[in-house]
């Protein structure tokens, strides 16, 4: 009898043209393509346990999932085989970074300590080809320079019910944001970067928060509207939902020490 193995995967991908990570019946997703590649390589019907769902068009630099399998193929062979199928055969920007055998009890979602997301905006009339498809183009020159201070309104443990999508089914809407930084590129001051660390996120939560911060920064909303949204938990008092293509999952943490260090020192990373 084959031994059941629990394998931990780290992958990166572009969400462009895909309906998010989670498998859906009416469109292509990252999970669906991974399962297709896995079946081609191992002849197994697998079930992926993912660290997050992710919205349509959202990218990931460090996405973790695990699955249980009876395959005897080595981790190196799995990396090589899956990357060949995903890249050369499917022509998809989904890359397997690593595969390792882990403890049978490891669960990619429930064992997560926290996550780091990054959202890019490009404001003004100029353009840059590198950021056309990975940054939200905010067409204004009058964006408040105090976006970092505005972002601090969201740090802490709060009920984020006003910042989730209407179809979000989460029962617990109280989440903790441990850090929220905003900074601009030294080379291209039009490029703004939001870095956010939290223990969990609701559907569209980050996109709604970024949209609200930008609307406050451009004068469409006031900072008092943010306070009111937390008091009344009313979505109509928040700003627009920023588009999905500006968002990227930067890292998933399974170590409390590494997570806290990233929260404290993440603003030192000046490479968007």
Secondary structure, 3 states (H helix, E strand, C coil): CCCCEEEEEEEEECCCCCCCCCCECCECCHHHHHHHHHHHHHCCCCCCEECCCCCCCCEEEEEEEEEEECCCCCHHHHHHHHHHHHHHHCCCCEEEEEEEECCCCCCCCCCCCEEEEEEEEEECCCCCHHHCCCCEEECCCCCCCCHHHHHHHHCEEEECHHHCCCCCCCCCCEEEEEEEEEEECCCCCCEEEEEEEECCCCCCHHHHHHHHHHHHHCCCCCHHHHHHHHHHCCHHHCCCCCCHHHEEEEEEECCHHHHHHHHHHHHHCCCC
